[in-house]
Amino acid sequence: NCRPGQSACLNARLLSICLSLISPKPESDSLLRRWVVFCLAKLWENYEEAKWSAMREGAHEKLSCLLTDPVPEVRAAVVYALGTFLGGSVNHPRNEPRMSIELNLGLTLPIVTADAS
């Protein structure tokens, strides 16, 4: 993790750019979807400010739509990204909306276990 790099990327609106590139349409580029999802995961990994920004922009909802992507590598990247999104610093106060989002993600993630591809 590189906090100065994560902060610079967040300030440069990388989150919004990546979210605009995510499209669950099958005709969109699966390689692009996969790497954009990995980029998001690294942006908010162990970085609470980026996680809060992602929650405000609905990143978890857009990623959840990709859990049923036809490409297994995209689904795997989404599971990784959502895994880095969950939880947080013990020094950061948790509030009800965040707990609700994390509970919903915890209930949503098992749908990918039905597909072993």
The 8 nearest C-alpha neighbors of each residue, nearest first, counted from 0:
[[1, 2, 44, 45, 41, 5, 4, 42],
 [0, 2, 4, 3, 5, 6, 42, 41],
 [1, 3, 5, 4, 6, 0, 46, 7],
 [4, 2, 6, 5, 1, 7, 8, 0],
 [5, 3, 7, 1, 2, 6, 8, 0],
 [6, 4, 2, 8, 42, 7, 3, 9],
 [5, 7, 9, 3, 4, 8, 2, 10],
 [6, 8, 4, 10, 9, 5, 3, 11],
 [9, 7, 11, 5, 13, 6, 10, 4],
 [8, 10, 6, 12, 11, 7, 13, 5],
 [9, 11, 7, 12, 8, 6, 13, 5],
 [10, 12, 8, 9, 13, 7, 14, 6],
 [13, 11, 9, 14, 10, 15, 16, 8],
 [14, 12, 16, 8, 15, 9, 11, 17],
 [13, 15, 17, 12, 16, 18, 9, 39],
 [16, 14, 18, 12, 13, 17, 19, 56],
 [15, 17, 13, 19, 14, 18, 12, 20],
 [18, 16, 20, 14, 19, 15, 35, 13],
 [17, 19, 15, 21, 20, 16, 14, 58],
 [18, 20, 16, 17, 21, 15, 22, 14],
 [21, 19, 17, 18, 22, 16, 35, 32],
 [22, 20, 18, 19, 32, 17, 23, 35],
 [21, 23, 24, 20, 27, 32, 19, 65],
 [22, 24, 65, 25, 68, 21, 64, 27],
 [23, 25, 22, 26, 27, 68, 28, 21],
 [26, 24, 27, 23, 69, 68, 29, 28],
 [25, 27, 24, 28, 29, 23, 22, 69],
 [28, 26, 25, 24, 29, 22, 23, 32],
 [27, 29, 31, 30, 32, 26, 25, 22],
 [30, 28, 32, 31, 33, 27, 73, 70],
 [31, 29, 33, 32, 28, 34, 73, 35],
 [30, 32, 34, 28, 29, 33, 35, 20],
 [33, 31, 29, 35, 30, 34, 21, 36],
 [32, 34, 73, 30, 36, 31, 35, 76],
 [35, 33, 37, 36, 31, 32, 38, 30],
 [34, 36, 38, 32, 37, 33, 17, 31],
 [35, 37, 39, 33, 34, 38, 32, 76],
 [38, 36, 34, 40, 39, 35, 76, 41],
 [37, 39, 35, 41, 36, 40, 34, 42],
 [40, 38, 42, 36, 37, 41, 35, 43],
 [39, 41, 80, 37, 38, 42, 43, 44],
 [40, 42, 44, 38, 39, 43, 37, 0],
 [41, 43, 39, 40, 5, 44, 38, 49],
 [42, 44, 49, 46, 50, 41, 40, 45],
 [43, 45, 41, 83, 46, 42, 40, 84],
 [46, 44, 43, 47, 87, 83, 88, 0],
 [47, 45, 43, 44, 49, 48, 50, 2],
 [46, 48, 50, 49, 51, 45, 87, 43],
 [47, 49, 51, 50, 46, 52, 43, 6],
 [48, 50, 43, 52, 47, 51, 46, 53],
 [51, 49, 47, 53, 43, 52, 48, 54],
 [50, 52, 54, 48, 53, 49, 47, 55],
 [53, 51, 49, 55, 50, 54, 48, 56],
 [54, 52, 50, 56, 58, 51, 55, 49],
 [55, 53, 51, 57, 56, 52, 58, 50],
 [54, 56, 52, 53, 57, 51, 58, 50],
 [57, 55, 53, 54, 58, 52, 15, 18],
 [58, 56, 54, 60, 59, 55, 53, 61],
 [59, 57, 53, 61, 60, 56, 54, 62],
 [58, 60, 62, 57, 61, 63, 54, 81],
 [61, 59, 63, 57, 58, 62, 64, 54],
 [62, 60, 58, 64, 63, 59, 57, 65],
 [63, 61, 59, 65, 64, 60, 58, 77],
 [62, 64, 60, 65, 66, 61, 59, 77],
 [63, 65, 62, 61, 66, 60, 67, 23],
 [64, 66, 68, 62, 67, 63, 23, 74],
 [67, 65, 74, 63, 64, 68, 111, 77],
 [66, 68, 65, 69, 64, 74, 111, 63],
 [69, 67, 65, 70, 66, 74, 73, 23],
 [68, 70, 67, 71, 25, 74, 73, 65],
 [69, 71, 68, 73, 72, 74, 29, 67],
 [72, 70, 74, 73, 116, 75, 69, 68],
 [73, 71, 75, 74, 70, 76, 33, 29],
 [72, 74, 33, 76, 75, 71, 70, 77],
 [75, 73, 71, 77, 66, 72, 76, 68],
 [74, 76, 72, 78, 77, 73, 71, 79],
 [77, 75, 79, 73, 74, 78, 33, 80],
 [76, 78, 80, 74, 79, 75, 81, 62],
 [77, 79, 75, 81, 76, 80, 82, 74],
 [78, 80, 82, 76, 77, 81, 75, 83],
 [81, 79, 40, 77, 83, 82, 78, 76],
 [80, 82, 84, 78, 83, 79, 77, 85],
 [81, 83, 79, 80, 84, 85, 78, 86],
 [82, 84, 80, 44, 81, 85, 40, 79],
 [85, 83, 81, 82, 80, 50, 86, 43],
 [86, 84, 82, 83, 101, 81, 87, 104],
 [87, 85, 84, 88, 101, 83, 82, 89],
 [88, 86, 89, 47, 85, 45, 91, 84],
 [87, 89, 90, 91, 86, 47, 45, 92],
 [88, 90, 91, 87, 92, 93, 86, 47],
 [91, 89, 88, 92, 87, 93, 47, 86],
 [90, 92, 88, 89, 93, 87, 47, 94],
 [93, 91, 94, 90, 89, 88, 87, 97],
 [94, 92, 91, 97, 98, 95, 87, 96],
 [93, 95, 97, 96, 98, 92, 99, 91],
 [94, 96, 98, 97, 99, 93, 100, 101],
 [97, 95, 99, 98, 94, 100, 93, 101],
 [98, 96, 100, 99, 95, 94, 101, 93],
 [97, 99, 95, 101, 100, 96, 102, 94],
 [98, 100, 96, 102, 97, 101, 95, 103],
 [101, 99, 97, 103, 102, 98, 104, 96],
 [100, 102, 104, 98, 103, 99, 105, 85],
 [103, 101, 105, 99, 104, 100, 98, 106],
 [104, 102, 106, 100, 105, 101, 107, 99],
 [105, 103, 107, 101, 106, 102, 108, 100],
 [104, 106, 102, 103, 107, 108, 101, 109],
 [105, 107, 103, 104, 108, 102, 109, 110],
 [108, 106, 104, 105, 109, 103, 110, 63],
 [107, 109, 110, 105, 106, 104, 111, 78],
 [110, 108, 111, 112, 107, 106, 105, 113],
 [111, 109, 112, 108, 113, 107, 66, 114],
 [112, 110, 109, 113, 114, 108, 66, 67],
 [111, 113, 109, 114, 110, 115, 108, 116],
 [112, 114, 111, 110, 115, 109, 116, 108],
 [115, 113, 112, 116, 111, 110, 71, 67],
 [114, 116, 113, 112, 111, 71, 110, 75],
 [115, 114, 71, 70, 72, 113, 112, 111]]
